[in-house]
Amino acid sequence: MNQSISATHEYLLTHYGPLLTIKHLAEVMHTSPNGVRMAIARKRQPLAVALSNARRQLGRRVYFEARLVADVIDQGMTSKPLKDRPTETGVSLQAPERSLICTQP
C-alpha cells in the first residue's frame, strides 16, 4: 500500500479523518450542510455526481470517503475552465462566434 497521497487528501485526513460527515464536507466546500445535501440529491452538476459516488452510508449515518473527496477537489482544480466545459445537454457555455459582415442584401 505505497500510494502517493495528495496534499488535499493529507489535509482532509489530518483535520477530519478518513470519513467526512455532511457538516465536514460543507466546511470544506464553504457552503451549508443543507446546500451540500440538496446538490447531491439533485445531481445536476458534475461535482454533485462525483460527491455522490464518494458517499457511504453506515446505518442511518451518511459519510464521504476523504480519498474520493480529495480526488474530486483535485480534479476540479485541474480541469478545464467552466466556459469550455460542455453542459448536461452537451452544449458549450462559450458564446458562438458572430460575424459583423451582413451576408443578406
C-alpha positions in Angstrom: 0.0 0.0 0.0 2.5 2.5 -1.2 0.3 5.2 -2.7 1.2 8.8 -3.1 -1.2 11.0 -1.0 -2.1 14.4 -2.4 -1.9 17.5 -0.3 -5.7 17.8 -0.3 -6.1 14.2 0.9 -3.5 14.7 3.6 -5.3 17.8 4.8 -8.6 16.0 4.9 -7.1 13.1 6.8 -5.4 15.3 9.4 -8.4 17.5 10.0 -11.4 15.2 9.6 -10.2 11.6 9.4 -10.9 9.0 6.7 -14.6 9.7 6.6 -16.3 13.1 6.4 -19.8 13.9 7.5 -22.0 16.3 5.6 -21.2 19.0 8.0 -17.4 18.5 7.4 -17.9 18.4 3.7 -19.9 21.7 3.8 -17.0 23.3 5.7 -14.5 22.1 3.1 -16.8 23.4 0.3 -17.6 26.6 2.1 -21.3 26.1 1.9 -24.1 25.0 4.2 -24.8 21.3 5.0 -28.3 21.7 3.5 -26.8 23.1 0.3 -24.5 20.0 0.0 -27.4 17.7 0.7 -29.6 19.3 -1.9 -26.8 19.4 -4.5 -26.2 15.7 -4.1 -29.9 14.9 -4.1 -30.5 16.8 -7.4 -27.3 15.6 -9.2 -27.4 18.4 -11.7 -23.7 19.3 -11.5 -20.7 17.1 -12.2 -19.4 17.9 -8.8 -22.5 16.7 -7.1 -22.5 13.4 -9.1 -18.8 12.9 -8.1 -19.6 13.6 -4.5 -22.5 11.2 -4.5 -20.1 8.5 -5.7 -17.9 9.2 -2.6 -21.0 8.8 -0.3 -21.1 5.8 2.1 -24.0 5.0 4.4 -23.4 3.3 7.7 -26.8 2.6 9.2 -28.7 5.9 9.1 -25.5 8.0 9.0 -24.0 9.3 5.8 -20.3 9.7 5.3 -18.0 10.6 2.5 -14.6 9.0 1.8 -11.8 11.5 2.3 -9.7 9.9 -0.5 -12.6 10.3 -3.1 -13.5 13.8 -1.9 -9.8 14.8 -2.3 -9.8 13.3 -5.8 -12.9 15.3 -6.7 -11.4 18.6 -5.4 -8.1 18.0 -7.1 -9.7 17.0 -10.3 -11.9 20.1 -10.2 -8.9 22.4 -9.8 -7.0 20.9 -12.8 -9.9 20.6 -15.2 -11.0 22.9 -17.9 -12.5 26.3 -17.2 -16.3 26.4 -16.8 -16.8 28.2 -20.2 -15.0 25.4 -22.0 -16.8 22.5 -20.3 -19.9 21.1 -22.0 -23.2 21.3 -20.1 -25.6 18.5 -19.4 -27.1 18.9 -22.9 -23.6 18.8 -24.5 -23.6 22.4 -25.5 -20.6 24.6 -24.5 -21.3 27.7 -22.5 -19.0 29.7 -24.7 -20.8 32.2 -27.0 -20.8 31.4 -30.7 -18.6 33.4 -33.0 -20.5 36.3 -34.6 -19.6 38.0 -37.8 -20.1 41.7 -38.3 -20.5 41.3 -42.0 -24.0 41.1 -43.3 -24.4 38.4 -45.9 -28.0 39.2 -46.9 -28.8 42.1 -49.3 
